[in-house]
Amino acid sequence: MFGSALRALQNKWRSYRHRFVPWMVLNLSRNEKTLRQVTERCKDKLVPDVEVSESLLRLFTLLSHGAELRQFQGAQVTREEEQHGGDPQEAMLQCLGFCIERRPSSLERAGTGVFVSRGLVPRGATVAMYPGTVYQPHEPILLQSIRNPFVFRCIDGVLVDGNDRSVSRMVFRSCSGRDRLGPFLTSDTSWLTEAPLNPLAVGQYVNNCSNERPANVCYQEYDVPDGFPIELRRFLPNVNYSLDTQRPLRCVVLVSLRDISAGEELFSNYYTIVH
Ligand SMILES: C[S@@+](CC[C@H](N)C(=O)[O-])C[C@H]1O[C@@H](n2cnc3c(N)ncnc32)[C@H](O)[C@@H]1O
């Protein structure tokens, strides 16, 4: 009986993406608003990948100038360059028109959340990235997934482990070091610290929505295109678990569902079903 019920459920919800949070599954039966339902696969992405690429390239280019400025301390730089290029938060404000940061959540007992701290997020903006190690569906993640609420399942079964502690942390560091291409880093490990070089890379701390606090952002898979400049890949907060030169790197971005003002906390639907 349980088998046929499960099959019926699988037929109903053919494609889904979710965060592995046990209490959320219990919550789902009571609270349909915490589900994001998409009627067709083609309607799942709120903004096209090219727009995501454009935002990332603009921000990473400015961050890259800032990193150079810091390297060549003492060099002649204008005050404006110093202000906008040197500090990741300032670069974000200049480039995207808003800043986000981690703070204690506005929800009771929900730990840390992510807030818009300055500016205004327009609808359809790339607000954050979900950092972490990327596992193909067949790759082993059992050990890393134990008591780990940061594992994200993409629509195609690819998993992203965004935990910045314990085994997950060691795995990310190790894979990132392995994938270095001569002088070029191909991923950023600073999301494992309090001060990420890429200020978007805090999306794993976005909390789940509720009836009282509806979602203002949604997840979207983004495969890094071939032409993405090698020198800017060092700001990407994702790395493949297995060395893979054939497949594009999978990233997950959070896109705003509406305009979001400074002071507001970000909330996502931890569960999306694509019918
Ligand atoms: C991936 S973490 C999100 C970051 C988390 N707030 C933290 O500080 O680590 C997911 C966990 O956050 C908490 N959480 C997320 N949304 C919540 C909500 N709406 N209400 C209460 N707790 C929530 C739950 O403990 C859940 O297991």
The ligand as a MOL file (V3000), in Angstrom:
LIG
                    3D

  0  0  0     0  0            999 V3000
M  V30 BEGIN CTAB
M  V30 COUNTS 27 29 0 0 0
M  V30 BEGIN ATOM
M  V30 1 C 19.9480 25.5700 5.4790 0
M  V30 2 S 19.5630 26.1180 7.0370 0 CHG=1
M  V30 3 C 19.2180 27.8180 6.8090 0
M  V30 4 C 20.1320 28.6180 7.6910 0
M  V30 5 C 19.8160 28.4690 9.1440 0
M  V30 6 N 18.8620 29.4640 9.5530 0
M  V30 7 C 21.0800 28.5430 9.9810 0
M  V30 8 O 21.2240 29.4320 10.8180 0
M  V30 9 O 21.9300 27.6870 9.7990 0 CHG=-1
M  V30 10 C 18.0080 25.3900 7.2420 0
M  V30 11 C 17.5980 25.4080 8.6860 0
M  V30 12 O 17.1660 26.7150 9.0460 0
M  V30 13 C 16.0670 26.6430 9.9100 0
M  V30 14 N 14.9120 27.2810 9.2490 0
M  V30 15 C 14.7890 27.6100 7.9630 0
M  V30 16 N 13.6110 28.1980 7.7170 0
M  V30 17 C 12.9570 28.2550 8.8860 0
M  V30 18 C 11.6760 28.7350 9.2890 0
M  V30 19 N 10.8360 29.3040 8.4260 0
M  V30 20 N 11.3420 28.6140 10.5980 0
M  V30 21 C 12.1800 28.0530 11.4840 0
M  V30 22 N 13.3970 27.5670 11.1770 0
M  V30 23 C 13.7860 27.6640 9.8900 0
M  V30 24 C 15.8020 25.1770 10.1820 0
M  V30 25 O 16.4930 24.8380 11.3580 0
M  V30 26 C 16.4390 24.4920 9.0060 0
M  V30 27 O 16.8760 23.2030 9.3040 0
M  V30 END ATOM
M  V30 BEGIN BOND
M  V30 1 1 1 2
M  V30 2 1 2 3
M  V30 3 1 2 10
M  V30 4 1 3 4
M  V30 5 1 4 5
M  V30 6 1 5 6
M  V30 7 1 5 7
M  V30 8 2 7 8
M  V30 9 1 7 9
M  V30 10 1 10 11
M  V30 11 1 11 12
M  V30 12 1 11 26
M  V30 13 1 12 13
M  V30 14 1 13 14
M  V30 15 1 13 24
M  V30 16 1 14 15
M  V30 17 1 14 23
M  V30 18 2 15 16
M  V30 19 1 16 17
M  V30 20 1 17 18
M  V30 21 2 17 23
M  V30 22 1 18 19
M  V30 23 2 18 20
M  V30 24 1 20 21
M  V30 25 2 21 22
M  V30 26 1 22 23
M  V30 27 1 24 25
M  V30 28 1 24 26
M  V30 29 1 26 27
M  V30 END BOND
M  V30 END CTAB
M  END
